[in-house]
Amino acid sequence: MAEQAEQRTEQQIKVRQVTDYQASWTEEGREGPGSFTFQLILDNGAEEYVIRPMDEDADVLTDLFEQTGTVYFDMERKVLIFGNISVGG
């Protein structure tokens, strides 16, 4: 019974912290364009989610991941939420 309650609680969590990510690039054909994939590791492996951004977005995402201390992912709305970002100085 406690296990079922725990599973329900896990399913109700809508926003999780991105604790790690794995970026990869896949060739889609010789001399053709490729595609980027980011595997988001959420709450130390409690969940995982894969996003496939466009090339320009992948570059921006990489910068944001490097510049932001804390990142969250809204599982329901499929939105990355970046914490405080330092603005040069």
C-alpha positions as CSV (number, residue, x, y, z in Angstrom):
1,M,0.0,0.0,0.0
2,A,2.8,2.4,0.8
3,E,4.4,1.6,-2.5
4,Q,1.2,2.5,-4.4
5,A,1.0,5.8,-2.5
6,E,4.7,6.6,-3.4
7,Q,4.0,5.8,-7.1
8,R,1.0,8.2,-7.1
9,T,3.1,10.9,-5.5
10,E,5.8,10.4,-8.1
11,Q,3.2,10.7,-10.9
12,Q,1.9,13.9,-9.4
13,I,5.2,15.7,-9.6
14,K,5.0,18.0,-12.5
15,V,8.3,20.0,-12.3
16,R,11.6,18.3,-11.8
17,Q,15.2,19.5,-11.5
18,V,17.5,18.8,-14.3
19,T,20.5,17.2,-12.5
20,D,22.4,16.2,-15.6
21,Y,22.1,16.0,-19.3
22,Q,23.7,14.2,-22.2
23,A,24.0,15.9,-25.5
24,S,24.5,13.9,-28.8
25,W,24.5,14.5,-32.5
26,T,23.3,12.0,-35.1
27,E,24.3,11.9,-38.7
28,E,21.2,11.7,-41.0
29,G,23.0,10.9,-44.2
30,R,26.4,11.3,-45.7
31,E,27.3,14.9,-46.2
32,G,23.8,15.8,-45.1
33,P,22.6,17.6,-42.0
34,G,22.5,15.9,-38.6
35,S,20.3,16.3,-35.6
36,F,21.0,17.1,-31.9
37,T,19.4,15.3,-29.0
38,F,19.6,16.2,-25.3
39,Q,18.7,13.6,-22.8
40,L,17.6,15.3,-19.6
41,I,18.3,13.5,-16.3
42,L,15.7,14.7,-13.9
43,D,16.0,14.5,-10.1
44,N,19.1,12.3,-10.1
45,G,17.5,9.7,-12.4
46,A,13.9,9.7,-11.1
47,E,12.8,10.6,-14.6
48,E,14.4,11.1,-18.0
49,Y,13.2,13.1,-21.0
50,V,14.6,13.6,-24.5
51,I,14.4,16.8,-26.4
52,R,15.5,17.4,-30.1
53,P,16.2,21.0,-30.6
54,M,17.1,22.7,-33.9
55,D,20.8,23.5,-34.4
56,E,20.6,27.1,-33.3
57,D,18.5,26.1,-30.3
58,A,21.0,23.4,-29.3
59,D,23.8,26.0,-29.2
60,V,21.7,28.4,-27.0
61,L,20.7,25.5,-24.7
62,T,24.3,24.5,-24.2
63,D,25.2,28.0,-23.2
64,L,22.2,28.3,-20.8
65,F,23.1,24.9,-19.2
66,E,26.6,26.2,-18.6
67,Q,25.6,29.6,-17.3
68,T,22.7,28.5,-15.0
69,G,23.1,27.0,-11.6
70,T,19.7,25.4,-11.4
71,V,17.5,24.2,-14.3
72,Y,14.0,22.7,-14.0
73,F,11.8,20.9,-16.5
74,D,8.0,21.1,-16.4
75,M,6.9,17.6,-17.4
76,E,3.4,18.6,-18.1
77,R,4.0,21.7,-20.3
78,K,7.4,20.5,-21.7
79,V,9.2,23.7,-20.7
80,L,12.8,24.2,-19.5
81,I,13.0,26.7,-16.7
82,F,16.4,28.3,-16.1
83,G,17.3,29.7,-12.7
84,N,19.4,32.8,-12.2
85,I,21.8,33.7,-15.0
86,S,24.7,36.1,-14.3
87,V,24.6,39.1,-16.7
88,G,28.3,40.0,-17.3
89,G,30.1,42.6,-15.3
